[in-house]
Amino acid sequence: MRGIWCQADEDSRHQAFDKAMLQGEMTPASASCTVDHVTPNREKAAGLAVMATPAIYREDGVLYQASFESPEFLEFLGVE
């Protein structure tokens, strides 16, 4: 994951992530990379009181708590 997070920009991170997930090839992280995206995200998540995963929140902070197979799920996501 460090190799993904340490990419210079969002497009490079997406490409490194896709490469890892689709091809099983990892992008090595530079030894000088000290980026820490985990701690700030962990701190944000602590305030959400997530009790189980997957937990799905919209950008407005609303939590989805029903079955993912329900038609309500797509409505929650704004998908028609």
C-alpha positions as CSV (number, residue, x, y, z in Angstrom):
1,M,0.0,0.0,0.0
2,R,2.9,2.4,0.7
3,G,3.9,2.0,-3.0
4,I,0.4,3.1,-4.0
5,W,0.0,6.0,-1.5
6,C,3.5,7.3,-2.3
7,Q,2.7,8.0,-5.9
8,A,3.1,11.6,-7.0
9,D,-0.5,12.2,-8.0
10,E,-4.0,10.7,-8.0
11,D,-3.7,9.3,-11.5
12,S,-0.5,7.5,-10.6
13,R,-2.1,6.1,-7.4
14,H,-5.0,4.8,-9.4
15,Q,-2.7,3.1,-11.9
16,A,-0.6,1.6,-9.2
17,F,-3.7,0.3,-7.4
18,D,-5.2,-1.1,-10.6
19,K,-1.8,-2.8,-11.4
20,A,-1.8,-4.4,-7.9
21,M,-5.4,-5.5,-8.0
22,L,-5.7,-6.7,-11.6
23,Q,-2.2,-8.0,-12.3
24,G,-0.9,-8.7,-8.8
25,E,2.1,-6.5,-9.5
26,M,3.2,-4.2,-6.7
27,T,4.7,-0.8,-7.2
28,P,7.7,-0.3,-4.9
29,A,7.7,2.7,-2.6
30,S,10.6,5.1,-2.6
31,A,12.7,4.9,0.6
32,S,12.3,8.6,1.0
33,C,8.5,8.4,1.1
34,T,7.1,9.3,4.5
35,V,3.5,9.9,3.5
36,D,1.0,8.7,6.2
37,H,-2.5,8.6,4.9
38,V,-3.6,5.9,7.3
39,T,-3.5,7.8,10.6
40,P,-5.6,10.8,9.4
41,N,-8.1,8.5,7.9
42,R,-8.2,6.4,11.0
43,E,-8.9,9.5,13.0
44,K,-11.7,10.5,10.7
45,A,-13.2,7.0,10.9
46,A,-13.1,7.0,14.7
47,G,-15.7,9.8,14.8
48,L,-18.0,7.7,12.6
49,A,-18.4,4.9,15.1
50,V,-18.1,2.2,12.5
51,M,-19.1,-1.1,14.2
52,A,-18.8,-3.4,11.2
53,T,-17.5,-3.5,7.6
54,P,-18.3,-2.8,5.0
55,A,-19.7,0.5,6.2
56,I,-20.8,2.8,3.4
57,Y,-21.1,6.6,3.9
58,R,-22.1,9.1,1.4
59,E,-20.1,12.4,1.0
60,D,-22.8,14.1,3.2
61,G,-22.0,11.7,6.1
62,V,-25.2,9.6,5.8
63,L,-24.6,5.9,6.7
64,Y,-26.2,3.1,4.6
65,Q,-27.4,0.3,6.9
66,A,-29.6,-2.0,4.8
67,S,-28.9,-5.0,2.6
68,F,-26.7,-4.3,-0.4
69,E,-29.0,-6.4,-2.5
70,S,-31.9,-4.1,-1.8
71,P,-33.0,-1.6,-4.5
72,E,-32.7,1.0,-1.8
73,F,-28.9,0.6,-2.0
74,L,-28.7,2.0,-5.5
75,E,-31.1,4.8,-4.6
76,F,-28.9,5.6,-1.6
77,L,-25.9,5.9,-4.0
78,G,-27.9,8.0,-6.5
79,V,-27.7,5.3,-9.2
80,E,-30.7,4.9,-11.5
